[in-house]
Amino acid sequence: MEEIQEKKREIRNEMIKFLSSIPEKKREQMTKAIEDRLFEFANFLEANISLLYMNGKYEVATREIINRTLKYNKIVVLPAFDMEKRKVRLMKVDNLDTNLIMGPKGVLEPDENKCKKVPIECIDIAIIPGIAFDEKGARIGTGTGFYDRLIPDLPITTRKVSLAFESQILPQVPMESHDKHVDIIITEKRIIYKI
């Protein structure tokens, strides 16, 4: 157990170092390619209610994806994190400029005073962040476990999709019993369906 956690820490640190070294212009080009691939993805286009995320520093940027999703008249749901209870509240967001506040993880999240809660069983597609992945859908997140607790609560019919740069795909990601897989990973080069 401790050995796996240590390996995950090493991968996280290596990936953060690598992602920090990508020039901003190249990162923007890769992000745009991922966005375009997402908007050609039938499961995403057919979904009415999409769980997305506001990205942290080392995750694929999502602001443009969220704005574009709103322009398609789709319902956008973002997570709000309760650090004490270690729970995620899902909230409908209509406007990124007026509906968000700085959350406890240092990332913008929905303002509970302006956004309505959305029951988890309403989510059609869930875009799950991560720092490293493998082709079997294994993922390493930031280490807080919020998404590992959220994924099992999503309906079985909800597609669990991650966005990643091709360089974030590793041969194998170490997994513990509580870690959860995603179904699909979209990179700037391809769509990976869990083997």
RAKABEL-V791780 format. One record per run of one state. SS is the DSSP state (a for helix, b for strand, c for the rest). FROM is the first residue (numbers start at 1). LEN is the number of residues. Records with the same first field share a line. If there is no record, write none. Layout:
BEGIN
SS->FROM-LEN / FROM-LEN
END
This chain:
BEGIN
c->1-1 / 22-2 / 39-3 / 47-2 / 52-11 / 72-3 / 83-4 / 94-6 / 103-5 / 111-6 / 118-2 / 123-2 / 128-4 / 135-4 / 141-5 / 152-7 / 164-2 / 171-13 / 187-4 / 194-2
a->2-20 / 24-15 / 42-5 / 63-9 / 120-3 / 146-6 / 166-3
b->49-3 / 75-8 / 87-7 / 100-3 / 108-3 / 117-1 / 125-3 / 132-3 / 139-2 / 159-5 / 169-2 / 184-3 / 191-3
END
